[in-house]
Amino acid sequence: MYDYLIVGAGLFGSVFAYEAKKRGKKCLVIDKRAHIGGNVYTEKIEGINVHKYGAHIFHTNNKEIWDYVNQFADFNRYTNSPIANFRGEIYNLPFNMNTFNTLWGTSTPDEAKAKIEQQKMAAGITEPTNLEEQAISLVGTDIYEKLIKGYTEKQWGRSAKELPTFIIKRLPVRFTYDNNYFNDRFQGIPIGGYTAIFEKMLDEIDVKLNIDFFKQREKLERLANKVVYTGMIDQYYDYKFGVLDYRSLHFETNVLDNTPNYQGNAVVNYTDKETPYTRIIEHKHFEFGTQEETVITKEFPSEWQPGDEPYYPINDNKNNEIFKKYKALADNESRVIFGGRLANYKYFDMHQVIGAALTKVEKEFSS
């Protein structure tokens, strides 16, 4: 009945379906959730577009990708400028001259650099063996203790001394007063939310929701000549080489009536260890909302368990070795195309997923 069965209505699957349809192919897109859009899905609550699965700010230096996504939506001028709350003390992110002035009272780049170098020298770390030592060797003790340690330990669920150095290969330290988190040339939020993008991509394409691929796999696979799979690669192969590890999240979303402005910023990170959540998102600020109420979401990291949504792959040596075995199998599949974050066991930004999908499309239809 179909040329392609696409498992997953997120970015990779939706871009592939859109491009395949342009080339005259018939696609069936399925998703186990009750909505399209994957983790980028936005839900309108009290007139506010709520990022259901965490904040998503589109940013890229690739003009082709920017032009591509702009065919589906108009983007506003939103600039990601998160702040950190450490026990009531407020700091700008990424680490910049505003951060250093609040920490130490420094006002020039040379003063800030000298302070960081002084702390790095005092720590005396020459060959970092864990995340804590790696971070201190990059930014010194003050920034680490107040802005990295607690947040990171909550995010990964273990002591920074037990975490590998590769998690923090480098840290964004800027000796300017620029609070823009991303250096990318193009940045913004789609006016009206992300879901409208997926609705346009999947227009006139067969979509079935609340469908678990694995509960009716044989029946579904018989419907199409090829499968585009965007789920967990270890699950596709029935975990034959072992289960890949992830960190998960759960969200608490609340409507605050008679509160037009809760925190004054879209994203506030809580970097102390005692606060159980890592950040609060106030969604209206993504689109400069003026509603009389507001909607906030608290993000709580957790250990991934089967049945949870997997968000962050744990790319340590053990998991990477397991993934290599699955990838070897995937590379030899002639009827299945693997794509996206879960199938590649790698965290991607949105523009990277779109780019990867377009590359896969070109490869698929160039022969």
C-alpha positions as CSV (number, residue, x, y, z in Angstrom):
1,M,0.0,0.0,0.0
2,Y,2.9,2.4,0.8
3,D,6.4,3.1,-0.4
4,Y,7.5,4.0,3.1
5,L,6.3,3.2,6.6
6,I,7.8,6.0,8.8
7,V,8.0,5.1,12.5
8,G,8.0,8.4,14.4
9,A,6.3,11.7,13.6
10,G,9.2,13.9,14.9
11,L,11.6,16.0,12.9
12,F,13.4,13.3,11.1
13,G,10.4,11.3,10.1
14,S,8.3,14.3,9.2
15,V,11.0,15.8,7.0
16,F,11.5,12.5,5.3
17,A,7.8,12.1,4.7
18,Y,7.5,15.6,3.3
19,E,10.4,15.1,0.9
20,A,9.2,11.6,-0.2
21,K,5.7,12.9,-0.9
22,K,7.3,15.7,-3.1
23,R,8.9,12.9,-5.1
24,G,5.6,11.1,-5.7
25,K,6.0,8.5,-2.9
26,K,3.2,7.3,-0.7
27,C,4.0,7.3,3.0
28,L,2.3,6.1,6.2
29,V,3.6,7.9,9.3
30,I,2.9,6.3,12.7
31,D,3.6,7.5,16.3
32,K,3.0,5.9,19.7
33,R,2.1,9.3,21.1
34,A,-1.3,11.0,20.6
35,H,0.3,13.8,18.6
36,I,2.7,14.6,15.9
37,G,5.9,16.6,16.4
38,G,7.9,14.3,18.7
39,N,9.7,16.2,21.5
40,V,9.3,19.4,19.6
41,Y,5.5,19.4,20.0
42,T,3.9,22.5,21.4
43,E,0.4,22.5,23.0
44,K,-1.7,25.7,23.3
45,I,-2.7,26.3,26.9
46,E,-4.6,29.5,27.9
47,G,-3.5,31.0,24.5
48,I,0.2,30.2,25.2
49,N,2.2,27.8,23.1
50,V,3.7,25.4,25.7
51,H,6.8,23.4,24.8
52,K,5.5,20.1,26.1
53,Y,8.9,18.3,26.3
54,G,11.2,21.1,27.3
55,A,12.5,24.3,25.7
56,H,13.3,24.2,22.0
57,I,15.0,27.2,20.5
58,F,15.8,26.9,16.8
59,H,19.3,28.0,15.9
60,T,21.7,27.4,13.1
61,N,24.5,28.8,11.0
62,N,23.3,27.0,8.0
63,K,21.3,29.3,5.7
64,E,19.9,26.4,3.7
65,I,18.4,24.8,6.8
66,W,17.1,28.1,8.0
67,D,15.4,28.8,4.7
68,Y,14.1,25.3,4.6
69,V,12.3,25.5,8.0
70,N,11.1,29.0,7.2
71,Q,8.9,27.7,4.4
72,F,6.7,26.1,7.1
73,A,6.6,29.0,9.6
74,D,7.5,32.6,10.3
75,F,10.1,32.9,13.1
76,N,10.3,35.7,15.6
77,R,13.5,37.3,16.9
78,Y,13.7,35.4,20.2
79,T,17.2,35.2,21.5
80,N,18.1,32.5,24.0
81,S,19.5,34.3,27.1
82,P,19.0,31.9,30.1
83,I,19.8,32.9,33.6
84,A,21.0,30.8,36.5
85,N,19.6,30.9,40.0
86,F,22.0,29.7,42.7
87,R,20.2,29.9,46.1
88,G,18.6,33.2,45.1
89,E,21.7,34.7,43.4
90,I,21.2,35.5,39.7
91,Y,23.8,35.0,37.1
92,N,23.8,35.3,33.3
93,L,24.5,32.3,31.0
94,P,26.6,31.6,29.2
95,F,29.5,32.6,31.5
96,N,30.3,36.1,30.4
97,M,31.3,39.5,31.7
98,N,28.0,40.0,33.4
99,T,28.5,36.7,35.2
100,F,32.0,37.6,36.3
101,N,30.9,41.0,37.5
102,T,28.3,39.5,39.7
103,L,30.7,36.8,41.0
104,W,33.8,38.9,41.6
105,G,33.0,42.6,40.9
106,T,35.4,42.5,37.9
107,S,34.6,45.0,35.1
108,T,37.2,44.3,32.4
109,P,38.1,41.1,30.5
110,D,41.7,41.1,31.8
111,E,40.5,41.2,35.4
112,A,38.1,38.3,34.8
113,K,40.8,36.3,33.0
114,A,43.2,36.8,35.8
115,K,40.6,35.6,38.4
116,I,39.9,32.5,36.4
117,E,43.6,31.7,35.9
118,Q,44.3,32.3,39.6
119,Q,41.7,29.7,40.6
120,K,42.9,27.3,37.9
121,M,46.5,27.5,39.1
122,A,45.4,27.2,42.8
123,A,43.6,23.9,41.9
124,G,46.7,22.5,40.4
125,I,44.9,20.1,38.1
126,T,47.1,19.0,35.2
127,E,45.4,15.9,33.9
128,P,41.7,15.8,34.8
129,T,40.3,12.4,35.7
130,N,36.6,13.3,36.2
131,L,34.1,15.9,35.3
132,E,34.7,18.0,38.4
133,E,38.5,18.2,37.7
134,Q,37.8,18.9,34.0
135,A,35.4,21.8,34.8
136,I,37.7,23.4,37.4
137,S,40.7,23.1,35.0
138,L,38.6,25.1,32.5
139,V,36.8,27.8,34.6
140,G,38.1,27.7,38.1
141,T,36.4,26.8,41.4
142,D,33.8,29.6,41.8
143,I,32.0,29.1,38.5
144,Y,32.2,25.4,39.0
145,E,30.7,25.4,42.5
146,K,27.9,27.8,41.8
147,L,26.9,27.2,38.2
148,I,28.1,23.7,37.2
149,K,28.3,21.3,40.0
150,G,24.7,21.1,41.3
151,Y,23.0,21.4,37.9
152,T,25.3,18.7,36.4
153,E,24.8,16.3,39.3
154,K,21.1,16.6,39.1
155,Q,21.1,16.2,35.3
156,W,23.2,13.0,35.4
157,G,22.1,11.6,38.8
158,R,25.5,11.1,40.1
159,S,28.5,12.9,41.7
160,A,30.6,15.0,39.3
161,K,33.6,13.1,40.6
162,E,32.0,9.9,39.2
163,L,31.3,11.4,35.8
164,P,33.7,11.2,32.9
165,T,35.6,14.2,31.6
166,F,34.1,14.0,28.1
167,I,30.7,15.3,29.2
168,I,32.4,18.7,29.5
169,K,34.9,18.9,26.7
170,R,34.7,22.7,26.8
171,L,32.7,25.4,28.5
172,P,31.3,28.6,26.9
173,V,33.4,31.4,28.5
174,R,32.9,34.8,26.9
175,F,34.8,37.9,27.9
176,T,32.1,40.1,26.5
177,Y,28.8,41.4,27.9
178,D,26.8,39.4,25.4
179,N,24.0,37.2,27.0
180,N,23.1,35.4,23.7
181,Y,23.6,31.8,24.5
182,F,24.1,30.8,20.9
183,N,26.5,32.3,18.5
184,D,24.6,31.1,15.5
185,R,23.6,33.5,12.7
186,F,19.9,32.4,12.7
187,Q,17.8,32.0,15.8
188,G,14.2,32.2,16.8
189,I,10.9,30.6,17.7
190,P,8.2,29.8,15.2
191,I,5.3,32.2,15.7
192,G,2.3,30.1,16.7
193,G,4.4,27.2,18.0
194,Y,6.2,24.2,16.4
195,T,3.2,22.0,15.9
196,A,2.0,24.0,12.9
197,I,5.3,23.2,11.2
198,F,4.6,19.5,11.4
199,E,1.0,19.9,10.3
200,K,2.3,21.5,7.1
201,M,4.9,18.9,6.6
202,L,2.5,16.1,7.0
203,D,-0.4,17.6,5.1
204,E,-2.1,15.0,2.8
205,I,0.1,12.3,4.2
206,D,-1.5,9.4,6.1
207,V,-0.8,9.7,9.8
208,K,-1.9,7.2,12.5
209,L,-1.3,8.1,16.2
210,N,-1.4,6.0,19.3
211,I,0.3,3.2,17.3
212,D,3.0,1.2,19.0
213,F,5.2,-0.2,16.2
214,F,6.4,-3.1,18.3
215,K,2.9,-4.4,19.2
216,Q,1.9,-4.9,15.6
217,R,5.3,-4.9,13.9
218,E,4.8,-7.7,11.3
219,K,1.5,-6.3,10.2
220,L,2.8,-2.7,9.8
221,E,6.0,-3.8,8.0
222,R,3.9,-5.6,5.4
223,L,2.2,-2.3,4.5
224,A,5.3,-0.7,2.9
225,N,8.3,-1.5,0.7
226,K,10.7,0.3,3.1
227,V,10.7,1.4,6.8
228,V,12.1,4.7,8.1
229,Y,12.8,4.0,11.8
230,T,13.4,6.8,14.3
231,G,13.0,4.9,17.6
232,M,15.5,3.3,19.9
233,I,17.9,1.2,17.9
234,D,18.4,-1.4,20.7
235,Q,14.6,-1.9,20.9
236,Y,14.5,-2.4,17.1
237,Y,16.9,-5.4,17.5
238,D,15.1,-6.6,20.6
239,Y,18.0,-5.6,22.9
240,K,20.1,-8.5,21.6
241,F,23.4,-6.8,22.5
242,G,22.0,-5.2,25.7
243,V,20.0,-2.1,26.7
244,L,21.4,1.3,26.0
245,D,21.3,3.8,28.9
246,Y,19.6,7.1,28.9
247,R,18.7,9.9,31.2
248,S,15.0,10.8,31.3
249,L,12.9,13.8,32.3
250,H,9.5,14.4,33.8
251,F,7.7,17.7,33.6
252,E,5.3,19.5,36.0
253,T,3.3,22.1,34.1
254,N,1.1,24.6,35.9
255,V,-1.2,27.5,34.8
256,L,-0.7,30.5,37.1
257,D,-3.9,32.6,37.0
258,N,-3.6,36.3,37.7
259,T,0.2,36.1,37.2
260,P,1.2,37.9,34.0
261,N,5.0,37.4,34.6
262,Y,6.4,34.7,36.9
263,Q,10.1,34.8,36.5
264,G,10.9,37.5,33.9
265,N,12.7,35.1,31.5
266,A,11.8,32.1,29.4
267,V,14.5,29.9,30.9
268,V,15.9,29.9,34.5
269,N,18.3,27.2,35.5
270,Y,18.5,26.2,39.2
271,T,22.1,25.3,39.7
272,D,22.1,24.4,43.4
273,K,21.8,20.7,44.3
274,E,19.0,21.2,46.8
275,T,16.4,22.3,44.3
276,P,15.0,19.1,42.8
277,Y,14.4,20.5,39.3
278,T,17.0,21.7,36.9
279,R,15.1,24.6,35.4
280,I,11.8,26.4,35.1
281,I,10.4,27.3,31.6
282,E,8.0,30.2,31.4
283,H,6.6,29.6,27.9
284,K,4.9,33.0,27.1
285,H,8.3,34.7,27.0
286,F,9.3,32.6,23.9
287,E,6.8,34.6,21.9
288,F,6.7,37.8,24.0
289,G,3.2,37.0,25.3
290,T,1.0,39.6,27.0
291,Q,-1.6,37.2,28.5
292,E,-2.9,37.9,32.0
293,E,-1.9,34.5,33.1
294,T,1.3,32.4,32.6
295,V,2.2,28.8,32.2
296,I,5.4,27.4,33.8
297,T,7.0,24.0,33.5
298,K,9.5,22.5,36.0
299,E,12.0,19.9,34.6
300,F,13.0,17.0,36.8
301,P,15.8,14.7,35.6
302,S,15.5,11.0,36.4
303,E,17.0,7.6,35.6
304,W,15.5,6.1,32.5
305,Q,13.5,3.0,32.9
306,P,11.8,0.9,30.2
307,G,8.5,2.8,29.4
308,D,10.0,6.2,30.1
309,E,10.8,8.6,27.4
310,P,14.6,8.5,26.6
311,Y,16.0,12.0,26.3
312,Y,19.8,12.0,26.8
313,P,22.0,9.1,25.6
314,I,24.8,8.3,28.0
315,N,27.6,8.1,25.6
316,D,30.2,6.5,27.8
317,N,32.5,3.7,26.7
318,K,30.2,0.9,27.7
319,N,27.2,2.3,25.9
320,N,29.2,3.3,22.8
321,E,30.5,-0.2,22.4
322,I,27.0,-1.6,22.6
323,F,25.8,0.9,20.1
324,K,28.6,0.0,17.6
325,K,27.2,-3.5,17.5
326,Y,23.7,-2.3,16.7
327,K,25.0,0.2,14.1
328,A,26.8,-2.6,12.3
329,L,23.5,-4.4,11.9
330,A,21.7,-1.2,10.8
331,D,24.3,-0.5,8.2
332,N,23.6,-3.8,6.5
333,E,19.8,-3.3,6.3
334,S,18.6,-2.9,2.8
335,R,14.9,-2.2,3.6
336,V,15.2,-0.1,6.7
337,I,16.5,3.5,7.0
338,F,17.5,4.6,10.5
339,G,17.5,8.3,11.5
340,G,17.2,10.7,14.4
341,R,18.4,10.9,18.0
342,L,17.3,7.5,19.2
343,A,18.3,5.5,16.2
344,N,21.7,7.1,16.2
345,Y,22.1,7.1,20.0
346,K,23.3,10.7,19.9
347,Y,21.9,14.0,21.1
348,F,21.2,16.3,18.2
349,D,20.0,19.9,17.9
350,M,16.9,20.5,15.7
351,H,18.9,21.9,12.7
352,Q,21.2,18.8,12.8
353,V,18.2,16.4,12.6
354,I,16.7,18.3,9.6
355,G,20.1,18.3,7.9
356,A,20.6,14.6,8.5
357,A,17.1,13.9,7.2
358,L,17.7,15.9,4.0
359,T,21.0,14.1,3.5
360,K,19.3,10.8,3.9
361,V,16.6,11.8,1.4
362,E,19.2,12.8,-1.2
363,K,21.0,9.5,-0.8
364,E,17.7,7.5,-1.0
365,F,16.4,9.2,-4.1
366,S,19.6,9.9,-6.0
367,S,20.0,6.3,-7.2
